[in-house]
Amino acid sequence: MEYTLEAILEEMKMEIDKWLIFISDKEAEKIVKRTTLQAGIHGYALLEYADGRVDVTDNLLGLTEPGKRKQNTPEQLTEVQVREQIIPELASYMLDKLKALPPAVLDYRFRFDGKFQVSSGVVNVRILEYADEAKRQQLLERISFYISNKLEAGKYPTKPLETFFLARQLLDEGLYPVLDFGRIIAVYEKILELNKGNKHLAEHRNTITIALRNWVEDHWLPRYFENTGTQWQTGFTKKIDAVLENAGQETVELVIFAAVCILKYEPSYSRSAGLAFLQCALELGSVQAARLINHGSGAFAEEVMRLCNDQVECSANDVFAEVRIRIHQESEESYAFALRFLTNLLKLGFPKSYQIKFNSTVKHWLPLKGLGKTGTHRFFANALDYPGVHPLLEEYAKAAMETFEWYTDAEGEKCCMPGSYAVFGLGLTDQAYFPLVVQYMEKVDVEHQSVQNRFTAALIEQYGIYREMLPVMLTCMLYCTDSLKLKMKGELEDTRLLRVLLDQVRGLHYYQVEHLVYLIWGGKNKLQKLADKAEGEQKQYLAGLIQAANRS
């Protein structure tokens, strides 16, 4: 088949038509009504031509990379044809099509790129950039109204979807040709403040951090640095003529803010990016970056962040959310000193999602499988060896426990809320700390933590099951996941314990009781079979549990 220019253009137009039909979602109007901050759904398209084939997609990366696709037919297009004949024609064609689309389909701005395989190689080019000024102005008004009424005058948590759009829009130079970096940081901080203690806090943090990281990597870094990193390791080299102009001084503040967000809130594998951003700011002469790296943000007094004596050295950096503890002499006094340092830090507002870099000749671990063998874990396991510091461990745990906060050196199945190691150790050591265990469990985020399963099983194995033990045992079980494995059905054949269990669950929601039934007996069906075979009071109590586990 001979690929004429006219035939190729016609095929390109057909693929554009197909893609436009695909994106013209009848639900578009409904989708954008979820939040006033969404002007439209689609803002980008890429037309790719290679080997006689046309693809239109909204994938920024494209469908293929040069050299990845086996070329079966010689490309007849030239770069001159693409630039002088194809691009003008496609730009005009796409513009007419865009104007006919329902308003909700397109964002306020739409970019159309091309990637063409030609006889001399690959041509990447912007075909069309279309902006709806009326929609842009409307979006700016909505953003201003949202910031004023929902954030600055706000008292309640905000929606993650709103942050998803706003975090990116504040950095969009199409909306704000001159970015107000101080205002941007203030808005981000207000979002985090309003959502403190909310279950979506981590999502807001992640959304803001991603928006910032993309801005730094796509817009700021290319002005001053060459990307010399690899897919696996971040790396940037300062351009020979790179100079931070006066107008660029404020931009560094946002770069540093992005770095701090990555270091504080993102998983450990992202830390290299945060450190690289700080290093780049440092290379451009940022005094603030140097201070943050060496001393932290400066929000805390020096005597709060650094304490030492002959037995122990303690220091902290709130930017990295790290505490360093070096034990020179293993003693009760050393761990008491370090615990007072930690507790005071947290009470004064140090990030509760943090980690301990611990240096000691002693290596103890809590008797629980599945916990991360980290410096943070080892510090508290070591401290537990000294009964005299147990009250200090309790005081620390009460200051540290916070829903949706985490020790940052344990991830995945091993992640845990601050205070976990202290609570687990104390709970397994002395029943006097059962009230602390209950306080802890009531703060656990079951959706993102499961180490409490191991602790609960160990607690039951340590103390057994008896009347006084049931309340704390049931509280622990309520905040465990369905994967918890227990061996306690035999003990609950005791009618007296069964009656106490039924009394304990009467005030719970049916789904909570259903969860307990599943953990103990494997589900309501299995409990029903057991009840069918039971007699007397046992049958009565089992039936009562089944009734409590059913939706009324």
C-alpha positions in Angstrom: 0.0 0.0 0.0 1.3 3.4 -0.9 1.1 5.9 2.1 0.3 9.3 0.4 0.3 12.4 2.5 -3.4 12.8 1.9 -4.1 9.2 3.1 -2.0 9.7 6.2 -3.7 12.9 7.1 -7.1 11.3 6.6 -6.2 8.4 8.9 -4.9 10.9 11.5 -8.2 12.8 11.4 -10.2 9.5 11.8 -8.2 8.6 14.9 -8.7 12.0 16.3 -12.5 11.6 15.8 -12.4 8.2 17.5 -10.6 9.6 20.5 -12.9 12.6 20.8 -15.9 10.2 20.8 -14.2 8.2 23.5 -13.7 11.2 25.8 -17.1 12.7 25.2 -18.4 11.0 28.3 -22.1 11.6 28.9 -21.2 11.6 32.7 -18.7 14.6 32.2 -21.2 17.2 33.6 -21.9 15.0 36.6 -18.1 14.4 37.2 -17.1 18.0 37.2 -20.0 18.9 39.6 -18.2 16.9 42.4 -16.2 20.0 43.1 -16.1 23.6 42.0 -12.4 23.3 41.5 -12.6 21.1 38.4 -13.2 23.0 35.2 -13.2 20.0 32.9 -11.9 16.5 32.5 -9.4 16.4 29.7 -6.4 18.7 29.1 -4.0 16.8 27.0 -3.8 14.6 23.9 -0.9 13.0 22.0 -1.0 11.9 18.4 1.7 9.3 17.6 2.6 8.2 14.1 5.0 5.4 13.3 5.3 2.5 10.9 2.1 3.6 9.0 0.1 3.5 12.3 -1.7 6.3 14.1 -2.5 6.4 17.8 -4.2 9.1 19.7 -4.1 9.0 23.5 -3.9 11.2 26.6 -0.8 9.4 27.8 1.9 12.0 28.4 4.6 9.4 27.8 3.2 8.1 24.5 2.6 4.5 23.5 6.1 3.8 22.3 9.6 5.0 22.6 11.9 5.6 19.6 13.6 2.4 18.6 11.2 0.2 20.7 8.8 -0.6 17.8 10.0 -2.8 14.9 9.6 -0.7 11.8 8.1 -2.9 9.0 7.6 -0.2 6.3 9.9 2.6 5.3 8.6 6.0 6.6 7.7 8.2 3.6 7.1 11.3 5.7 9.8 14.0 6.0 10.2 16.5 8.8 9.4 19.3 6.5 6.1 17.7 5.5 5.2 17.2 9.2 6.0 20.8 10.2 4.7 22.6 7.1 1.7 20.5 6.0 0.5 18.0 8.7 0.7 20.2 11.8 -1.2 23.2 10.5 -3.9 20.9 9.1 -4.2 18.9 12.3 -4.2 22.1 14.5 -7.1 23.6 12.5 -9.0 20.3 12.5 -8.6 19.7 16.2 -9.5 23.3 17.1 -12.8 23.0 15.2 -13.6 19.7 17.0 -12.7 21.1 20.4 -15.1 24.0 20.1 -18.0 21.6 19.4 -17.4 19.5 22.6 -19.6 19.9 25.7 -18.0 22.4 28.1 -17.4 19.8 30.9 -15.3 17.6 28.7 -12.3 20.0 28.5 -10.2 21.7 31.1 -9.7 25.4 30.8 -6.6 24.6 28.8 -5.9 21.9 26.2 -2.6 20.8 24.8 -2.2 18.6 21.7 1.2 17.1 21.0 2.5 15.1 18.1 5.2 12.4 17.9 6.1 11.5 14.3 8.4 8.9 12.9 9.9 10.4 9.8 12.6 9.4 7.4 15.3 11.2 9.4 14.2 10.0 12.9 11.5 11.2 15.3 9.8 14.7 15.5 8.2 15.8 18.7 6.2 18.9 18.4 3.3 20.9 20.0 0.4 20.8 17.5 -2.0 23.0 19.3 -2.5 24.8 22.6 -6.0 25.9 23.2 -7.2 28.0 26.2 -10.7 29.0 27.1 -10.2 32.4 28.8 -13.8 32.6 30.1 -13.4 29.2 31.8 -10.0 30.2 33.1 -11.4 33.3 34.8 -14.3 31.4 36.2 -11.8 28.8 37.7 -9.7 31.5 39.2 -12.8 33.0 40.9 -13.7 29.6 42.2 -10.2 29.0 43.6 -10.2 32.4 45.3 -13.6 31.7 46.8 -12.6 28.3 48.0 -9.4 29.5 49.7 -11.2 32.4 51.4 -14.3 30.4 52.6 -13.2 26.8 53.0 -9.6 27.3 54.1 -8.8 30.7 55.5 -12.2 30.9 57.3 -12.5 27.2 57.6 -12.9 25.1 60.8 -13.5 21.7 59.4 -11.5 19.0 57.4 -11.6 19.4 53.7 -12.2 16.9 50.9 -9.2 15.0 49.3 -10.7 15.7 45.9 -10.6 19.4 46.4 -6.9 19.2 47.5 -6.2 17.1 44.4 -7.1 19.9 42.1 -6.1 22.9 44.2 -2.6 21.6 45.0 -1.8 21.4 41.2 -3.7 24.6 40.3 -1.7 26.8 42.6 1.5 25.7 40.7 -0.1 26.1 37.3 1.6 29.0 35.5 -1.3 29.0 33.0 -3.5 30.1 35.8 -0.9 32.1 37.7 1.8 33.5 35.4 3.6 34.8 38.4 3.5 32.3 41.2 3.1 33.7 44.8 5.3 31.2 46.6 4.6 32.4 50.1 0.9 32.2 49.5 1.2 28.7 48.0 3.0 27.4 51.1 0.5 29.1 53.4 -2.4 27.5 51.6 -0.8 24.0 51.7 -0.1 24.4 55.5 -3.7 25.5 56.1 -5.0 22.4 54.3 -2.8 20.2 56.6 -3.8 22.1 59.7 -7.6 21.7 59.0 -7.1 18.0 58.3 -4.9 17.2 61.3 -6.3 14.1 63.1 -8.5 13.3 60.1 -8.4 9.9 58.5 -7.6 11.5 55.1 -4.6 13.5 56.4 -2.1 11.2 54.8 -3.9 11.5 51.4 -3.8 15.3 51.6 -0.1 15.2 52.4 0.6 12.8 49.6 -1.4 14.9 47.1 0.4 18.1 48.0 3.8 16.4 48.0 3.3 14.9 44.5 2.2 18.3 43.1 5.3 20.0 44.6 7.6 17.2 43.5 6.3 17.4 39.9 6.7 21.2 39.9 10.3 21.0 41.1 11.3 18.3 38.7 9.4 19.6 35.6 9.8 23.4 36.1 12.4 24.5 38.6 15.3 22.0 38.3 15.6 22.2 34.5 16.3 26.0 34.8 19.5 25.3 36.8 20.4 21.6 36.6 21.0 18.8 34.2 19.3 15.5 35.2 22.2 13.1 35.4 20.3 10.5 37.5 19.0 7.1 36.4 15.7 5.3 36.8 16.9 4.0 40.1 19.0 6.9 41.5 18.3 10.6 41.6 21.0 12.9 40.4 21.4 16.5 39.3 24.4 18.4 38.0 24.4 22.2 38.2 24.6 23.9 34.8 27.8 25.9 34.2 26.1 29.2 33.8 23.3 28.6 36.4 22.9 31.6 38.7 20.0 32.1 41.1 18.6 35.5 40.1 17.0 37.8 42.7 13.5 36.8 41.4 14.4 33.2 42.0 15.2 33.5 45.7 11.6 33.0 46.6 11.3 29.9 44.5 13.9 28.2 46.6 11.6 28.4 49.6 9.0 26.3 47.7 11.7 23.8 46.6 12.8 23.5 50.3 9.2 23.1 51.3 8.8 20.3 48.8 11.9 18.6 50.1 10.7 18.8 53.7 7.3 17.3 52.7 9.1 14.4 50.9 11.4 13.8 53.9 8.6 14.0 56.5 5.7 12.2 54.8 6.9 10.0 52.0 8.2 6.4 52.2 11.9 5.9 52.8 12.6 5.1 49.1 11.6 8.7 48.3 14.0 10.3 50.7 16.7 10.5 48.0 14.6 12.9 46.0 14.0 15.2 49.1 17.7 15.2 49.9 18.6 15.9 46.3 16.2 19.0 46.3 17.9 20.3 49.4 21.4 19.7 47.9 20.4 21.6 44.7 19.1 24.5 46.8 22.4 24.4 48.7 24.5 24.5 45.5 22.6 27.6 44.5 23.7 29.3 47.7 20.6 28.8 49.8 21.4 29.6 53.4 18.1 28.2 54.5 18.9 24.8 52.9 22.2 24.7 54.8 20.5 25.5 58.1 17.8 22.9 57.6 20.3 20.2 56.8 22.5 21.0 59.8 20.1 22.2 62.4 16.4 21.7 61.3 13.8 24.4 60.8 14.7 26.5 63.8 11.2 26.2 65.2 12.5 24.7 68.4 15.1 26.1 70.8 18.6 24.6 70.6 18.4 23.3 74.2 15.3 21.4 73.2 16.8 19.8 70.1 20.2 18.9 71.6 20.9 17.4 75.0 23.8 15.3 76.3 25.7 14.2 79.3 28.5 11.7 79.9 26.2 8.8 79.4 24.0 9.7 76.4 23.8 12.1 73.5 20.4 13.2 72.0 19.7 15.4 69.0 16.8 16.0 66.7 16.1 17.5 63.3 12.5 18.3 62.6 13.1 18.7 58.9 14.2 15.1 58.5 11.8 14.0 61.3 14.7 12.2 62.9 16.0 11.8 66.5 19.5 10.6 67.1 20.3 8.8 70.4 23.7 7.5 71.2 24.1 5.6 74.4 27.7 5.7 75.8 26.9 3.9 79.1 24.0 1.4 79.3 22.0 2.3 82.4 18.6 3.2 83.7 19.7 6.9 83.9 20.7 6.9 80.2 17.3 5.7 79.0 15.5 7.9 81.4 17.4 10.9 80.0 16.6 9.9 76.4 12.9 9.3 77.1 12.5 12.7 78.8 14.1 14.2 75.8 11.8 12.4 73.4 8.6 13.2 75.4 9.4 16.8 75.7 10.1 17.1 71.9 6.7 15.6 71.1 4.8 17.7 73.6 6.4 20.8 72.0 5.1 19.8 68.5 7.9 17.8 67.0 6.6 15.7 64.1 5.0 12.5 65.5 5.7 10.7 62.3 9.4 10.3 63.0 12.2 7.7 63.5 15.1 7.2 65.9 18.6 6.7 64.7 19.9 4.6 67.6 23.5 3.8 68.5 24.1 1.3 71.3 26.1 -1.9 72.0 22.9 -3.7 73.2 20.4 -5.2 70.8 17.1 -6.2 72.3 13.8 -6.8 70.5 10.3 -7.2 71.7 9.1 -10.8 71.8 6.7 -10.3 68.9 7.2 -11.6 65.4 6.4 -9.3 62.5 7.8 -6.1 64.0 10.4 -4.2 62.0 13.9 -4.5 63.4 14.6 -0.8 63.3 16.6 1.6 65.5 13.3 2.9 66.9 12.2 -0.5 67.9 15.5 -1.4 69.5 15.6 1.8 71.6 12.3 1.0 73.3 13.1 -2.7 73.7 16.3 -1.8 75.4 14.6 0.8 77.6 12.1 -1.9 78.7 14.9 -3.7 80.5 14.9 -1.1 83.2 11.7 -1.2 85.4 12.5 2.3 86.7 11.8 3.9 83.3 8.5 2.1 82.7 6.5 5.1 84.0 8.5 7.3 81.6 7.7 4.9 78.7 4.0 5.3 79.6 4.3 9.1 79.6 6.1 8.9 76.2 3.5 6.6 74.7 0.7 9.0 75.7 2.5 11.9 74.1 3.4 9.9 71.0 0.1 8.1 70.1 -1.7 9.8 67.3 -4.0 8.2 64.7 -2.7 8.5 61.1 0.8 9.1 62.3 3.6 6.5 61.9 7.2 5.6 62.7 8.9 6.4 59.4 11.4 3.5 59.5 8.8 0.8 59.3 6.7 0.3 56.2 4.1 -2.1 54.8 2.9 -4.8 57.1 5.4 -3.6 59.8 4.2 0.0 59.9 3.0 1.2 63.3 1.7 4.2 65.1 4.1 6.1 67.3 4.1 4.7 70.8 3.5 1.1 69.6 6.7 -0.4 70.9 6.4 1.2 74.3 2.7 0.1 74.7 3.4 -3.4 73.5 6.3 -3.9 75.8 4.5 -2.4 78.8 1.3 -4.4 78.2 3.2 -7.7 78.0 5.1 -6.8 81.2 2.5 -5.7 83.7 -1.4 -5.7 83.7 -1.2 -2.3 85.4 -0.7 -0.9 81.8 -3.9 -2.4 80.4 -5.6 1.0 80.5 -2.8 2.3 78.3 -3.3 -0.6 76.0 -7.0 0.3 75.6 -6.1 3.9 74.9 -3.7 2.8 72.3 -6.0 0.4 70.5 -8.8 3.0 70.3 -6.4 5.2 68.2 -5.2 2.4 65.8 -5.9 2.9 62.1 -7.0 -0.6 61.2 -6.9 0.1 57.5 -3.2 0.8 57.5 -1.8 -1.2 60.5 -1.8 -4.8 61.5 1.0 -5.3 64.0 -1.6 -5.0 66.7 -2.7 -8.6 65.7 0.7 -10.0 66.9 0.5 -8.1 70.1 -3.1 -9.2 70.8 -2.3 -12.8 70.3 0.8 -12.5 72.5 -1.2 -10.7 75.2 -3.8 -13.5 75.3 -1.0 -16.1 75.4 0.8 -14.2 78.2 -2.1 -13.7 80.5 -4.7 -16.3 79.5 -8.5 -15.7 79.3 -10.4 -14.9 82.5 -13.2 -12.6 83.6 -11.1 -9.5 84.3 -9.1 -10.0 81.2 -12.0 -10.1 78.8 -12.6 -6.3 78.5 -9.1 -5.5 77.4 -8.9 -8.6 75.2 -12.1 -7.6 73.4 -11.0 -4.0 72.9 -7.8 -5.3 71.3 -9.7 -7.7 69.1 -12.0 -4.9 67.9 -9.0 -3.1 66.5 -7.4 -6.1 64.9 -7.8 -7.2 61.3 -9.6 -10.4 60.2 -6.2 -12.1 59.7 -5.7 -12.4 63.5 -5.3 -16.0 64.5 -6.4 -17.0 68.0 -6.8 -20.2 70.0 -9.5 -19.4 72.5 -12.6 -21.4 71.6 -11.9 -24.0 74.3 -11.7 -21.4 77.1 -15.1 -19.9 76.0 -16.8 -23.2 76.5 -16.9 -22.0 80.1 -20.4 -20.8 80.6 -19.4 -18.1 83.1 -16.9 -16.6 80.6 -19.5 -16.8 77.8 -22.0 -14.9 79.9 -19.4 -12.1 80.6 -18.6 -12.0 76.9 -22.2 -11.5 76.0 -22.5 -8.7 78.6 -19.4 -7.0 77.2 -20.8 -6.9 73.6 -24.3 -5.7 74.3 -23.4 -2.0 73.7 -21.5 -2.7 70.5 -22.6 -2.3 66.9 -23.7 -5.5 65.2 -20.7 -5.4 62.8 -18.3 -5.1 65.7 -19.9 -8.2 67.3 -19.8 -9.9 63.9 -16.1 -9.2 63.7 -15.4 -10.7 67.2 -17.4 -13.7 66.3 -15.4 -14.2 63.2 -12.1 -13.9 65.1 -13.2 -16.4 67.8 -15.3 -18.9 66.0 -14.7 -18.3 62.3 -18.0 -16.6 61.5 -21.7 -16.6 62.4 -22.4 -19.9 60.5 -19.9 -21.8 62.5 -21.2 -20.3 65.7 -24.8 -21.2 64.7 -23.7 -24.8 64.3 -22.1 -24.8 67.7 -25.3 -23.2 69.2 -27.5 -25.9 67.6 -25.6 -28.6 69.5 -25.4 -26.7 72.8 -27.8 -27.0 75.7 -29.0 -24.9 78.6 -27.3 -21.6 79.4 -24.5 -22.2 76.9 -27.1 -22.4 74.1 -28.8 -19.3 75.4 -25.6 -17.2 75.5 -24.5 -18.4 72.1 -27.9 -17.5 70.6 -27.5 -14.1 72.3 -24.2 -13.6 70.6 -25.6 -14.5 67.2 -28.5 -12.1 67.7 -26.1 -9.3 68.6 -24.1 -10.0 65.5 -27.1 -9.7 63.2 -28.3 -6.4 61.7 -31.6 -5.6 63.5 
